[in-house]
Amino acid sequence: MKTHYGIYGGQYVAETLMAPLRELEAAYEAAKKDVAFAREFKGILHDYVGRESPITYAKRLSEHLGGAMILLKREDLNHTGAHKVNNTIGQALLARRMGKKRLIAETGAGMHGVATATVAALFGMPCEVYMGAIDVERQAPNVERMKMLGATVHAVPEGSATLKDAMNEALRDWVTNCADTFYVIGTVAGPAPYPEMVRDFQSVIGVEARRQCLEKYGRLPDEAIACVGGGSNAMGLFAGFLDDPEVKLVGVEAGGKGVASGEHAASINGGRLGVLHGAKTMLLQTDDGNILDTYSVSAGLDYPGVGPEHCHLHDIGRAEYTVIDDDEAIAAFDAHCRFEGIIPALESSHALAEAIKRAPKLGRDKILLVNLSGRGDKDMENVMRYKASSANSSQV
Ligand SMILES: *Cc1c(COP(=O)(O)O)cnc(C)c1O
């Protein structure tokens, strides 16, 4: 089992959490070797999520930019509208296999909470979601969705009352109730085996995309581009191409108001080495090690850390990590709506913005594969508010 990625990863947890982590490791190792588990996972992805998701040639946008061909991996077409459900289905199946009766999760923007509540309903399991009290207020529609799906939402008032505090509470619940409870983590972060396990469940994105690209265009893409919050949609895409050194891997972090402003969520480009949620990784922290609050126009990208495997891929030069700021992401969102008739998630708009920068510099024979991690219906209000406030500020 993989516990470390270079100097990153590991299991930096209290002694009391070692036993449930060992149990999880053993169960996951056994499940990985079990063809029946893989078959059931694949079946649910097909029948319930609607996989496989297609790749779409963004023809008008590519022609407008006048360079490389932009291909979109359409995770926005999944049931629930994003990639997160691939992972929650995998973990819920594992929970059932382990005889766990109850699912718990942490959530920031609420999307992972909704994805977990969704599979809890599908599998008939009770579900409790921890969410910072401030996030509960900011993300009211997702709180309602979780409740509608039958989950209980706990508002966490401690600390800064955001994602990192919710994660601490979920860990506390898990320690207390691990005999019957499975902790569903939403990204390639947390202590081993979560980063590997979440990557494996999301690797369906990259494995499908690689095959689809070969079938349809007779060759691999030149670059595979994805946004990075905690890094699960990006690791899922990259997993399909790690053994193809000719495919450049590009992760895009949220630059918010610019890395220099301090208001961003770019853990690799603007963070430092530390320990967060049981893993050694790059994260946003003060000089004395307090976790900083993150900022991005896209709520789903504002996790203060990043998956350990990304830090390693960065160190060894296998993947490149860039930054896209709020304005660039909103411009890409607009372009994508008007040229392609697809409203992208603001998270995914960061990856699109990177492709829009790169495409004109490349020949028409090049292929940029972008992971469209989710659809943007959830972001409408946010986009309108952002535009209204930037219109106001440009008047002064
Ligand atoms: C949550 C989310 C992300 C960010 O999470 P990762 O783990 O980095 O993939 C990206 N896109 C969408 C649509 C999301 O909901």
The ligand as an SDF file (V2000), in Angstrom:
LIG
                    3D

 15 15  0  0  0  0  0  0  0  0999 V2000
  -15.1440   19.9760   -5.2810 C   0  0  0  0  0  0  0  0  0  0  0  0
  -14.9260   20.3420   -6.6900 C   0  0  0  0  0  0  0  0  0  0  0  0
  -13.6270   20.5760   -7.2040 C   0  0  0  0  0  0  0  0  0  0  0  0
  -12.3940   20.5790   -6.3360 C   0  0  0  0  0  0  0  0  0  0  0  0
  -12.0700   19.3730   -5.7290 O   0  0  0  0  0  0  0  0  0  0  0  0
  -10.8810   18.4660   -6.2080 P   0  0  0  0  0  0  0  0  0  0  0  0
  -10.7300   17.4680   -5.1280 O   0  0  0  0  0  0  0  0  0  0  0  0
   -9.6670   19.3370   -6.3500 O   0  0  0  0  0  0  0  0  0  0  0  0
  -11.2540   17.8790   -7.5050 O   0  0  0  0  0  0  0  0  0  0  0  0
  -13.4880   20.8460   -8.5580 C   0  0  0  0  0  0  0  0  0  0  0  0
  -14.5630   20.9200   -9.3650 N   0  0  0  0  0  0  0  0  0  0  0  0
  -15.8120   20.7230   -8.9150 C   0  0  0  0  0  0  0  0  0  0  0  0
  -16.9500   20.8190   -9.8730 C   0  0  0  0  0  0  0  0  0  0  0  0
  -16.0380   20.4280   -7.5670 C   0  0  0  0  0  0  0  0  0  0  0  0
  -17.2920   20.2350   -7.1250 O   0  0  0  0  0  0  0  0  0  0  0  0
  1  2  1  0
  2  3  1  0
  2 14  2  0
  3  4  1  0
  3 10  2  0
  4  5  1  0
  5  6  1  0
  6  7  2  0
  6  8  1  0
  6  9  1  0
 10 11  1  0
 11 12  2  0
 12 13  1  0
 12 14  1  0
 14 15  1  0
M  END
$$$$
